[in-house]
């Protein structure tokens, strides 16, 4: 059939162009927005967040039991990298069940099997950035809450950094504290 000719009546092709056009429009109206949302979520890097193997309750331990951050994160004042609690630290209080909760049962299973809890890091800096917890906490006397937020109030583990660790946030703090912003102070 030539471009300017119309299909003959009864060939079955009379309305097919309209149906194809409508189908394409429906596909664009339905599929395109779904594809855009998927692309945005994929590119944003947003996920369900980090899920810890044990749902640790900071509020219970810090507010109610009066523990300090360094009671569990023992190396924060001594080493460049903060440490995540090892099972020995948990066993200082949890050699036996204190409560009858599933969480404590889970914790005791790690202890009984002499397995470390595979905690997941939430905060990190790129490999080319040097950050020392000891320098900030011990020498700079900066409270944990300054960078980590009010962890004391959390009844379950955080899934994302409460405060974004970015070059801008670090430089702003250095400026406020009148600390050097020389590139080589942090970039090595």
HULIN-V886269 format. One record per residue. RES is the residue in one letter. SS is DSSP state (~ for helix, > for strand, _ for the rest). D_CENTER is the distance of its C-alpha to the mean C-alpha in whole Angstrom. Layout:
RES;SS;D_CENTER  RES;SS;D_CENTER
This chain:
X;_;61  X;_;61  X;_;59  X;_;61  X;_;62  X;_;61  X;_;61  X;_;64  X;_;64  X;_;63  X;_;61  X;_;58  X;_;56  X;_;57  X;_;54  X;~;51  X;~;50  X;~;49  X;~;47  X;~;45  X;~;45  X;~;43  X;~;41  X;~;40  X;~;39  X;~;37  X;~;35  X;~;34  X;~;34  X;~;32  X;~;30  X;~;29  X;~;27  X;~;25  X;~;25  X;~;23  X;~;21  X;~;20  X;~;20  X;~;18  X;~;15  X;~;15  X;~;16  X;~;13  X;_;10  X;_;9  X;_;8  X;_;8  X;_;5  X;_;5  X;_;8  X;_;10  X;_;14  X;_;16  X;_;15  X;_;15  X;_;17  X;~;17  X;~;19  X;~;22  X;~;22  X;~;22  X;~;24  X;~;26  X;_;27  X;_;26  X;_;24  X;_;23  X;~;20  X;~;22  X;~;23  X;~;20  X;_;19  X;_;22  X;_;22  X;_;20  X;_;24  X;_;25  X;_;23  X;_;21  X;_;18  X;_;17  X;_;17  X;_;16  X;_;18  X;_;21  X;~;23  X;~;26  X;~;24  X;~;23  X;~;27  X;_;28  X;_;28  X;_;28  X;_;30  X;_;32  X;_;30  X;_;30  X;_;29  X;_;30  X;_;26  X;~;24  X;~;21  X;~;24  X;~;26  X;~;23  X;~;22  X;~;26  X;~;26  X;~;24  X;~;26  X;~;29  X;_;28  X;_;27  X;_;24  X;_;21  X;_;18  X;_;15  X;_;12  X;_;9  X;_;8  X;_;5  X;_;8  X;_;10  X;_;13  X;_;15  X;_;18  X;_;20  X;>;19  X;_;21  X;_;19  X;_;21  X;~;19  X;~;23  X;~;24  X;~;22  X;~;22  X;~;26  X;~;28  X;_;26  X;_;26  X;_;23  X;_;21  X;~;18  X;~;17  X;~;18  X;~;14  X;~;12  X;_;14  X;_;16  X;~;14  X;~;18  X;~;18  X;_;15  X;_;16  X;_;14  X;_;10  X;_;8  X;_;5  X;_;3  X;_;6  X;_;9  X;_;11  X;_;10  X;_;12  X;_;14  X;~;18  X;~;19  X;~;17  X;~;19  X;~;22  X;~;22  X;~;22  X;~;24  X;~;27  X;~;27  X;_;27  X;_;30  X;_;28  X;_;29  X;_;27  X;_;29  X;~;27  X;~;28  X;~;27  X;~;23  X;>;24  X;_;25
